[in-house]
Amino acid sequence: MIKLDILYEGKAKILYETNVTNELIQFFKDDATAHNAQKLEIISSKGIINNYISEYIMNFLGKKGIYNHFIKRLNSREQLIRKVKIIPIEFVVRNFAFGSIIKRYNLSNEYKFKKPLIELFLKKDELNDPLINDDLIVELGWVTRSELENLKNKALIINKHLINLFNKINIELIDFKIEFGKTVYNNENKLILADEISPDNCRLWDKKTKKNFDKDIFRNNTGDLIEGYQEIIKRFKITIES
Ligand code: TMP
């Protein structure tokens, strides 16, 4: 496996081409951004921790039948992944009302939704990732109506698995964001889970104390981000090789 040129650099990760068709290297940076990158800091070792946590979660979901882009972790900051064409839609699944939805609809904090709720956002920094609806997504042609329905169902299944996973370590999954991408698998076009799942894109609260171990620590300046993320590593009993 040879690492080639940068294909794409995002806020928290870099994707490199490799000499293998349809396989990329995903590098986790230490950059932390919030409020559409108005707040930016380098937080030493964040990338390493997210690499390990995302590996753990993608492997877990893979075993539950959620086929995803993760192939294997290569080292402390890099994973080998399947190349996908990312659909520019953020799928946010919410179990409890917190964050942007509270402001948008003046909801009360921590209100538990009767059923998990999905919100879709357009991935476009210049527009501040606006909320988007199904009709416009289909109109703009990224996915068909039935593909979108399938992805929303998949997001809800992922939610069920993640709730169970975090339940085991006494964490309440408040909400999370996932992304999907198009790939060719066994000569068929497939839509698969991609990107990462880590405390950067989930809200994770201790069930008893409601202390949070996620990126809100950075967004709201409420403490040491690494200490929070390390708590997730510790509870999952993940070993980070030095
Ligand atoms: P929100 O309450 O700010 O809309 O965020 C909902 C969830 O989605 C939360 O767990 C953080 C995550 N998220 C991302 O991972 N990336 C983003 O760009 C945004 C806006 C939210």
Residues whose N, C-alpha, C, O or C-beta is under 5 A from the ligand:
A	BS01	TMP	V92 F98 G99 S100 I101 D175 F176 K177 D200 N201 C202 R203
